Amino acid sequence: MKVTFLGTGTSQGIPIIGSNHPVCLSENPKDKRLRVSVMVEWDGLNILIDCGPDFRMQMLANNFSRLDAILFTHEHNDHVAGLDDIRPFFFRQGDIPIYAHQRVLNSLKKRFDYIFVTENKYPGAPGVKEHIVTDNDFEIEGKIITPVSYMHNRLQVYGYRMGDFAYLTDIKSISEKEAEKLMNLEVVVVSALRIEPHHSHFNLAEALAFIEKIQPKKTYLTHISHLLGFHEEVEQSLPENVHLAYDNLKITIDEK
């Protein structure tokens, strides 16, 4: 399995438009962050988690030419706004399978109604195949995916476990039952917004406490704001086997 971090930033990205914050002015490429998403390459499948407003640039930067499925975590703009840009994949492949909570699918149908209509559809619009995600495992071409439910303030969000890898963004709290799904991981990706507490995201201390609880072999932090600090300084301050992800980072996970 190979995971590409397409974007590792929070909802505004880094740099923020018009900001004079030192991190926003940094010339280090690792301090420049597009909106958060990953591509998981798993035995020939390309599975995208979230499709945000930077999706087109992310696909061009990493030269992906096939998309087998999109898993949505939730309906916030920085996770869904790129859905129209799946058109090149649709033109080559046909309808693209998407997986999401029913609430998220309903939101997408309101926002991108022209994608989901079945009559008098605009010929240039992409098409999708809808799949409802519940708390139960599901399969994509024989690969088992485990949804992990947690809360983003008062909004339910799904993370996903694939084999020995799990991806959790926009997390603030999680039940003991759902946390049990995250034991014995080789790699977990978890969001860590900033140093100060936040009402709907883990801050750094909360993320580190969560990592200590589930004990993965390696962790990468994502959904990072400029308020977390400079990449190099934060990276040096982290515990062993915890790393700050950055855009276009590629990691390989060996299956047991």
Buried (B, 14 or more C-beta within 10 A) or exposed (E): BEBBBBBBBBBBBBBBEEEEEEBBEBEEEBBBBBBBBBBBBBEEBBBBBBBBBBBBBBBEBBEBEEBBBBBBBBBBEBBBBBBBBBBEBBEEBEEBBBBBBEEBBEBBEEBBEEBBEEEEEEEEBBBBEBBEBEEEEBEBEEBEBBBBBBBBEEBEBBBBBBBBBBBBBBBBEBEEEBBEBBEEBBBBBBBBBBBEEBEBBBBBEBBBEBBEEBEBEBBBBBBBBBBBBBBEEBBEEBEEEBBBBBBBBEBEBEEE
